[in-house]
């Protein structure tokens, strides 16, 4: 299982509009092959910089092949949609983590 983490910093002035767009965007992501679930978080520590709000989305994906397919086939379009709507009103960083089961 793979965890795809997207960390967002959104200007306070557009936060409500961004969130209204993000929730259905997450739903679209879950329609891609291999995407199993998603959780949306608002990080508390460290606090977001003044005038911004932080958001984090965790997507669980069945395997690296499904994530690679998403990156190759869908990611450019999905990322462009947010940039087209919100321009420089937000920034995003991403991480890919392999889920390990403790023994």
C-alpha positions as CSV (number, residue, x, y, z in Angstrom):
1,X,0.0,0.0,0.0
2,X,1.2,3.5,-0.9
3,X,0.4,6.8,0.8
4,X,0.4,9.8,-1.5
5,X,0.5,13.0,0.6
6,X,-0.4,16.4,-0.8
7,X,0.4,19.4,1.4
8,X,-1.3,22.6,0.5
9,X,-0.8,26.2,1.7
10,X,-3.8,28.3,0.7
11,X,-4.3,32.1,1.1
12,X,-6.9,32.8,3.7
13,X,-8.8,35.0,1.2
14,X,-9.6,32.0,-1.1
15,X,-9.7,29.2,1.5
16,X,-13.5,28.7,1.3
17,X,-13.5,28.6,-2.5
18,X,-10.5,26.4,-2.6
19,X,-12.0,23.9,-0.1
20,X,-15.3,23.9,-2.1
21,X,-13.2,22.9,-5.1
22,X,-10.9,20.5,-3.3
23,X,-13.6,18.2,-1.9
24,X,-15.0,17.2,-5.3
25,X,-11.4,17.1,-6.7
26,X,-10.6,14.4,-4.1
27,X,-13.7,12.5,-5.3
28,X,-12.3,12.6,-8.8
29,X,-9.0,11.3,-7.6
30,X,-10.7,8.4,-5.9
31,X,-12.2,7.3,-9.3
32,X,-8.7,6.6,-10.7
33,X,-7.6,2.9,-10.7
34,X,-5.8,1.9,-7.6
35,X,-7.0,4.8,-5.4
36,X,-8.7,3.3,-2.4
37,X,-9.4,6.1,0.1
38,X,-8.6,9.7,1.0
39,X,-8.5,11.8,4.1
40,X,-8.4,15.6,4.4
41,X,-6.6,17.2,7.3
42,X,-6.1,20.7,8.6
43,X,-2.6,20.6,10.2
44,X,-2.4,22.3,13.6
45,X,1.3,22.1,14.4
46,X,3.2,23.8,13.1
47,X,0.6,26.5,12.5
48,X,0.2,28.0,9.1
49,X,1.8,31.3,8.3
50,X,-0.2,34.4,8.9
51,X,-2.7,35.0,6.1
52,X,-2.7,31.3,5.0
53,X,-4.4,28.0,5.9
54,X,-2.7,24.6,5.6
55,X,-4.4,21.5,4.3
56,X,-3.1,18.0,3.8
57,X,-4.7,15.2,1.8
58,X,-3.6,11.5,2.2
59,X,-4.5,9.2,-0.6
60,X,-4.2,5.4,-0.1
61,X,-3.2,3.6,-3.3
62,X,-2.9,-0.1,-3.8
63,X,0.5,-0.1,-5.4
64,X,3.3,1.9,-7.0
65,X,2.2,0.9,-10.5
66,X,-1.2,2.6,-9.9
67,X,0.5,5.8,-8.7
68,X,2.9,5.7,-11.6
69,X,-0.1,5.4,-14.0
70,X,-1.7,8.4,-12.3
71,X,1.5,10.5,-12.6
72,X,1.8,9.6,-16.3
73,X,-1.8,9.9,-17.4
74,X,-3.8,12.1,-15.0
75,X,-1.6,14.2,-12.8
76,X,-0.8,17.0,-15.3
77,X,-4.5,17.6,-16.0
78,X,-5.5,17.4,-12.4
79,X,-2.8,19.8,-11.3
80,X,-3.5,22.3,-14.1
81,X,-7.1,22.5,-13.0
82,X,-6.2,23.9,-9.6
83,X,-3.6,26.3,-11.1
84,X,-6.1,27.6,-13.7
85,X,-8.7,28.3,-11.0
86,X,-6.5,29.6,-8.2
87,X,-3.2,30.7,-9.8
88,X,-0.6,31.6,-7.2
89,X,-3.2,31.6,-4.4
90,X,-1.9,28.3,-3.2
91,X,1.2,26.1,-3.2
92,X,1.5,22.3,-3.1
93,X,4.2,19.9,-2.1
94,X,3.9,16.2,-2.4
95,X,5.4,13.0,-0.8
96,X,5.1,9.4,-1.6
97,X,5.3,7.0,1.4
98,X,5.4,3.2,1.5
99,X,3.1,2.0,4.3
100,X,4.9,-0.3,6.7
101,X,3.1,-2.6,9.1
102,X,4.8,-2.7,12.5
103,X,5.6,-6.1,13.8
